[in-house]
């Protein structure tokens, strides 16, 4: 195998392919990236039996072939090379990388032991890549990180016609985002699957170079579930989670006694300042009244902070408290300048939505963030 390629193109493709490599692989070959050259194209692949990545790019090929090398080492080398064309040569159990005055020789791993990458499932539809990346980020913040509860570590995909709904919860908050997409057939316009949240967020964020992102989904009758995401020259797949996602829509209150519109940036900055005196795990208290919003945290023993903000408030006075990290993540996901907060009682879940979202007064909106309050002493 021998080929020549520009340094920047190589570094970017290797870094993208290596991002999903396991830190502690079950077998040594799973820490490698498989390089395959043929017909003036280079394929760079990574796979750990759960997530696969593959990048294709044009090269000047001297000879076809394949080689398996350490993925993280190749990524480190590629990004540190000087700004010159890179030449790869595989000879037996060694790969030589030459770039300008730099030269590296790496051992190869037995590529015959490397697992075959899964094929992309049937194309289900396309979606605007920038919109999908933002939606995945807005929802993934609420996914759980406890692997003993796999149903909470995923993002629920609900496809209903040209409407795609993403939802995630860790029991303390719930994030829901609805967006339009383009199904290719009526059969692909109805599905419910559970996608690992971290893989989804990484894939959506890294595949925004093209205007549209293609989503591929295996049919439930074809064995194990796989979802794939692809753009020009790049594709990634992941196994679907075989777990039952909780009936999250039952958590959403249908009636509210209090609403308040608050400037998002001002509220974020106030929560950050007030939370400085709150010990780990202690809440920030929010008191809404005709005079606006008062934020407090801490107490006499550890210090106390208080700050007042303007708020367009409707309803009876209410005082509640939230985990500051959860509150900040929800507010940070709001794209509009004003957030609308909905309350029923101080001890029941609150809802945060963009103030200008369709149906924000009562019905579903493009983005909904539910957050559980923290009980206050007394």
C-alpha positions in Angstrom: 0.0 0.0 0.0 1.3 3.4 -1.0 -0.4 6.8 -1.3 0.1 10.5 -1.0 -2.4 13.0 0.6 -2.5 16.6 1.9 -1.7 16.9 5.6 -4.9 18.9 6.6 -7.3 16.4 4.9 -5.5 13.5 6.5 -5.4 15.0 10.0 -9.1 15.9 9.9 -10.3 12.5 8.7 -8.1 10.5 11.1 -9.2 12.7 14.1 -12.9 12.2 13.1 -12.5 8.4 12.7 -10.6 8.0 15.9 -13.0 9.9 18.1 -15.1 6.8 18.8 -12.2 4.4 19.6 -12.6 2.8 23.0 -10.2 3.8 25.8 -10.0 0.2 27.0 -10.6 -2.0 24.0 -11.8 -5.6 24.5 -9.2 -6.7 22.0 -6.0 -4.8 20.9 -7.1 -4.6 17.3 -10.2 -2.5 18.3 -7.8 0.3 19.2 -6.7 0.5 15.6 -7.8 2.4 12.5 -8.0 0.4 9.3 -6.5 2.2 6.3 -7.6 0.8 2.9 -6.5 2.2 -0.5 -8.0 1.5 -3.9 -9.0 3.5 -7.0 -7.3 6.6 -5.7 -9.5 6.6 -2.6 -8.5 6.2 1.0 -10.9 4.7 3.6 -10.2 5.2 7.3 -12.4 3.0 9.5 -12.9 2.4 13.3 -15.1 -0.1 15.0 -15.6 -1.5 18.5 -18.6 -3.7 17.8 -20.9 -0.9 19.1 -20.0 2.2 17.1 -18.4 2.3 13.7 -16.9 5.3 11.8 -15.6 5.5 8.3 -14.2 8.5 6.3 -13.4 8.4 2.6 -11.2 10.9 0.8 -9.3 11.2 -2.4 -5.6 10.4 -2.6 -2.9 9.9 -5.1 -2.4 6.2 -4.9 0.8 4.4 -5.8 -0.5 0.9 -4.9 -3.6 -0.5 -3.3 -3.6 -2.3 0.0 -4.6 -2.1 3.7 -3.0 -1.7 7.0 -4.2 -1.5 10.6 -2.4 0.9 12.9 -2.9 2.4 16.4 -5.7 5.0 16.0 -4.8 7.4 18.7 -1.1 7.4 17.8 -1.9 8.0 14.2 -4.2 10.9 15.2 -1.5 12.5 17.3 1.1 12.1 14.6 -1.2 13.4 11.8 -2.1 16.7 13.6 1.5 17.4 14.5 3.0 16.9 11.0 4.3 20.0 9.1 2.3 21.7 6.4 3.5 19.4 3.5 2.0 16.5 1.6 2.1 13.2 3.5 3.3 10.0 2.0 2.3 6.6 3.4 4.0 3.4 2.6 3.1 0.0 4.1 5.8 -2.7 3.9 5.2 -5.9 5.7 4.6 -5.3 9.4 5.6 -1.6 9.2 4.0 1.7 8.0 6.2 4.6 7.1 4.8 8.2 7.3 6.9 10.9 5.6 6.0 14.6 5.6 8.6 17.2 4.8 11.6 16.4 7.0 9.5 14.3 9.4 9.5 10.5 9.2 7.6 8.1 11.4 7.6 4.3 11.4 4.7 2.5 13.0 4.1 -1.2 13.6 0.9 -2.6 12.1 -1.6 -5.0 13.7 -3.0 -8.1 12.1 -5.8 -6.7 9.9 -7.3 -10.2 9.4 -8.4 -10.1 13.0 -10.2 -6.8 12.5 -14.0 -7.1 12.5 -16.0 -6.2 9.4 -17.9 -2.9 9.7 -21.7 -3.1 9.6 -23.4 -2.0 6.4 -25.5 1.2 6.5 -29.1 0.3 7.1 -31.9 1.3 4.7 -32.1 5.1 4.2 -35.0 6.5 6.3 -34.7 10.2 5.4 -32.8 13.4 5.5 -32.7 16.4 7.8 -30.9 19.7 7.9 -27.6 18.9 9.5 -27.2 22.2 11.5 -30.8 21.9 12.9 -30.3 18.2 13.8 -26.9 19.0 15.5 -28.5 21.7 17.6 -31.5 19.4 18.5 -29.3 16.5 19.5 -27.2 18.8 21.8 -30.4 20.3 23.4 -31.7 16.9 24.3 -28.5 15.0 25.1 -27.9 17.2 28.2 -30.8 15.4 29.9 -29.7 11.9 29.2 -28.5 9.8 32.2 -24.9 8.6 32.5 -25.5 5.5 34.7 -24.9 2.4 32.5 -26.9 0.3 35.0 -30.0 2.1 33.7 -29.5 1.8 30.0 -33.0 3.1 29.2 -32.0 6.5 30.6 -28.6 6.7 28.7 -30.3 7.0 25.3 -32.3 9.5 23.3 -35.7 8.4 22.2 -36.3 8.8 18.4 -40.0 9.1 17.5 -40.7 9.4 13.8 -44.3 10.4 12.8 -44.6 11.4 9.2 -42.4 14.5 8.5 -42.0 15.2 12.3 -39.1 13.9 14.3 -39.1 14.0 18.1 -36.0 13.6 20.3 -36.4 13.0 24.0 -34.1 12.2 26.9 -34.4 12.0 30.7 -32.3 11.1 33.7 -35.3 11.2 36.1 -34.3 14.7 37.4 -35.0 16.5 34.1 -36.5 15.8 30.7 -35.6 17.4 27.4 -37.8 17.2 24.3 -37.1 18.7 20.8 -39.4 18.4 17.8 -38.2 19.2 14.3 -39.1 18.6 10.6 -37.4 16.0 8.5 -37.8 14.4 5.1 -38.7 10.7 5.1 -37.9 8.8 1.9 -40.9 6.4 2.0 -44.2 6.1 3.9 -42.7 3.0 5.6 -39.8 5.1 7.1 -42.2 7.7 8.4 -43.2 5.8 11.5 -40.6 4.4 14.0 -39.6 4.6 17.7 -36.1 3.7 18.6 -33.6 4.4 21.4 -30.2 5.7 20.4 -27.1 6.0 22.7 -27.1 9.7 23.7 -23.3 10.3 23.5 -22.9 8.6 20.1 -25.9 10.6 18.7 -24.5 13.9 20.0 -21.0 13.3 18.6 -22.3 12.1 15.2 -24.7 15.0 14.8 -22.1 17.6 15.9 -19.4 16.2 13.6 -21.4 15.8 10.4 -22.4 19.4 9.7 -20.1 20.1 6.8 -23.0 19.3 4.3 -26.4 21.0 4.3 -28.2 17.7 4.8 -27.6 14.6 7.0 -28.9 11.2 5.9 -30.4 9.0 8.6 -30.5 5.2 8.0 -32.4 2.8 10.2 -32.7 -0.9 10.3 -36.2 -2.4 10.3 -37.3 -4.1 13.5 -37.7 -7.4 11.6 -34.1 -7.5 10.3 -32.5 -8.6 13.5 -30.4 -6.3 15.7 -31.2 -2.6 15.5 -28.7 -0.2 13.9 -29.0 3.4 13.1 -26.6 5.2 10.7 -25.7 8.8 10.1 -23.9 9.9 6.9 -22.8 12.9 5.0 -20.4 13.3 2.0 -17.5 11.0 2.6 -18.3 10.1 6.2 -20.6 7.7 7.9 -21.1 6.4 11.4 -23.3 3.6 12.8 -24.3 2.5 16.3 -26.3 -0.2 17.8 -29.7 0.8 19.2 -30.4 0.3 22.8 -32.6 -2.7 23.6 -34.4 -1.0 26.5 -37.8 0.4 27.3 -37.8 4.2 27.5 -40.2 5.5 30.2 -43.5 7.0 29.1 -42.2 10.6 29.3 -45.2 12.4 28.0 -47.1 11.6 31.2 -44.6 13.7 33.1 -45.6 16.9 31.4 -48.1 19.0 33.3 -51.2 20.0 31.3 -52.1 23.1 33.5 -50.1 25.8 35.0 -50.9 28.4 37.7 -47.8 30.6 37.3 -45.8 31.8 34.2 -42.8 34.1 34.0 -40.8 35.4 31.1 -37.2 36.1 31.8 -34.2 37.2 29.7 -32.1 34.1 29.2 -28.6 35.6 29.3 -29.4 37.7 32.4 -30.9 34.7 34.2 -27.9 32.5 33.3 -25.4 35.0 34.6 -27.4 35.6 37.8 -27.6 31.8 38.5 -23.9 31.5 38.0 -23.1 34.3 40.4 -25.6 33.2 43.1 -24.5 29.6 42.9 -20.9 30.5 43.9 -21.9 30.3 47.6 -23.9 27.1 47.2 -22.1 24.0 48.3 -22.1 21.0 45.9 -25.6 19.7 45.6 -27.3 22.7 47.3 -30.0 24.4 45.3 -30.5 28.0 44.1 -33.9 29.4 45.2 -36.1 31.4 42.9 -38.9 33.6 44.3 -41.3 35.1 41.8 -43.6 37.9 42.7 -45.0 41.1 41.3 -41.7 42.7 42.0 -39.9 40.3 39.6 -37.5 37.5 40.4 -35.2 37.1 43.4 -32.5 34.5 43.4 -30.8 33.3 46.6 -28.4 30.6 47.6 -26.4 29.6 50.7 -27.0 30.4 54.3 -25.6 32.0 57.4 -22.9 29.3 57.9 -21.5 29.1 54.4 -22.2 32.6 53.0 -25.3 33.9 51.3 -26.0 35.5 47.9 -29.0 37.3 46.6 -29.8 39.0 43.3 -32.9 40.5 41.7 -34.0 40.3 38.1 -36.8 41.7 36.0 -39.5 39.2 35.1 -42.8 39.4 33.3 -44.8 37.4 36.0 -48.4 36.1 35.9 -50.0 34.2 38.8 -49.6 33.9 42.5 -46.3 34.4 44.2 -44.2 31.2 44.2 -40.8 30.2 45.7 -39.0 27.1 44.4 -35.5 25.8 44.2 -33.4 23.9 41.5 -30.1 22.2 41.1 -28.1 25.1 39.6 -26.3 22.8 37.0 -29.5 21.4 35.7 -31.1 24.8 35.6 -28.1 26.3 33.7 -28.0 23.5 31.1 -31.7 23.9 30.4 -31.4 27.7 30.0 -28.4 27.3 27.8 -30.4 25.2 25.4 -32.9 27.9 24.8 -32.1 29.6 21.5 -34.5 32.6 21.8 -33.6 35.7 24.0 -36.5 35.1 26.4 -37.4 32.0 28.3 -40.9 31.2 29.6 -41.1 29.3 32.9 -44.2 27.4 33.8 -45.1 26.3 37.4 -48.0 24.5 39.1 -46.7 24.3 42.7 -43.3 24.7 44.3 -42.8 20.9 44.6 -44.0 19.8 41.2 -41.9 19.9 37.9 -41.4 23.2 36.2 -41.2 23.7 32.4 -38.8 25.9 30.5 -39.6 26.8 26.9 -38.6 29.5 24.5 -41.1 32.4 25.0 -41.8 32.7 21.3 -42.2 29.0 20.6 -45.5 27.8 19.0 -48.1 26.8 21.5 -45.8 27.9 24.4 -48.8 28.9 26.6 -50.2 25.3 26.9 -49.4 22.9 24.0 -46.1 21.3 22.8 -43.3 23.6 21.5 -40.2 22.9 19.5 -38.1 22.6 22.7 -39.3 21.7 26.1 -37.2 21.3 29.2 -38.7 19.9 32.4 -36.8 20.2 35.6 -37.6 18.7 39.0 -37.4 21.1 42.0 -35.3 20.5 45.0 -37.0 20.4 48.4 -36.1 23.3 50.6 -35.8 23.0 54.4 -39.1 23.9 56.0 
